[in-house]
Amino acid sequence: MRHSPEGHCSTKMQIEQSILVKHHSIGTSTTSPALVKGVNRKGNIVDSVQTGDKHSACITVHMSSSLQLAHLFSFDSATTSVATFVVLVVTALYLSLKKRYNEAIHLKVEMFLKTYGTSKPTRYTFSEVKKIARRFKEKVGQGGFGTVYKGQLPNGVPVAVKMLENSTGEGEDFINEVATIGQIHHANIVRLLGFCSEGTRRALIYEFMPNESLGRYIFLPQELLVPEKMLDIATGIARGMEYLHQGCNQRILHFDIKPHNILLDYSFNPKISDFGLAKLCARDQNIVTLTAARGTMGYIAPEIYSPNFGGVSYKSDVYSFGMLVLEMVSGRRNSDPGIENQNGVYLPEWVYERVVTGQDLTLSKKIADQEKETVRQLAIVALWCIQWNPKNRPSMTKVVNMLTGRLQNLPIPPKPYA
């Protein structure tokens, strides 16, 4: 049955003014004005009316889609609120734990400094360090533990300021540096002139080394060292290591001897630096315990990886020294035994074969016969130092003796990694 336009809803205005929508309750019904939009079968939006009288209905109301959409918006809003709350809680918890962790490290460092006594270097505030480092404008190096800047003390002495931004190990790198080189003085060990520990800010102030690290002069063809200078540098490093192992009240094991950690002064005298991984032990203690491997890949002694090769001791530093000298005499980087270098041969094996067969080790430039022999004898010393069995490696005292007068007729050691 079709309704005439007059019998139907006459205008939208009339509908909005007079329409009533029935609200059902228990056993009764009430009415109130309302206008509802629905969707017809063709998908068009239409105005729909429902009143208390079933004969005056204009069109059936389809509200499910609108209700679902409203529910969806409500659900998304609730989910977003919960997620935001969780993020805020986690962030607050993280900041709280980080603050407690930093406070614990600060307390640990302060207790160490109090116990350390008055023999430590000068302590500076962070404000003073900023002035010394000239507001950190001149960056001269980047290491595993932080950034190094050039600075100047109030008396005009140039210095290197290391900011320990990447400090790890609960402040142990800072404590190791101050506890070791903070109280020793040797011509071949970099001097610690001052430090700063203020909250989470920690800095170390060293004497400035203008010729940077040994690594610069090993691997760049235009900067290669002459054999006589190689011998001087190797001897200086050996003397510094001998002092660390035998000349201090406590034996100091460096555990990170490598070209990058050997700095050169105005006269190219070598100085051992970066004691962040160092370990103190009694002078008569032959074996030390490590909770984890420490050092740089390529210079780490095999016994640090596995006890099958022997115990960890000062001989582990001797191994690192040997690898450094091999790099210096060959001008090539070493790599792990399982990794082929650019020439397809592991560096110690390449050096050993050339020493045994009498071939030249320096291929980049021509040198005199006497210089060739110096390089060869340096290589032999290095090959003794990298023996897999720590017992077969010489002490640094013996290494110094070999380098300072007994380089002639050195016996060739067993082949490394055989």
Beta strands, then each sheet from edge to edge (+ up, - down):
strand 1: 20-24
strand 2: 29-33
strand 3: 36-39
strand 4: 45-48
strand 5: 122-123
strand 6: 139-142
strand 7: 147-152
strand 8: 158-163
strand 9: 192-198
strand 10: 201-207
strand 11: 251-253
strand 12: 262-264
strand 13: 270-272
strand 14: 279-281
sheet 1: 1+ 2-
sheet 2: 3+ 4-
sheet 3: 5+ 9+ 10- 8+ 7- 6+
sheet 4: 11+ 14-
sheet 5: 12+ 13-
end
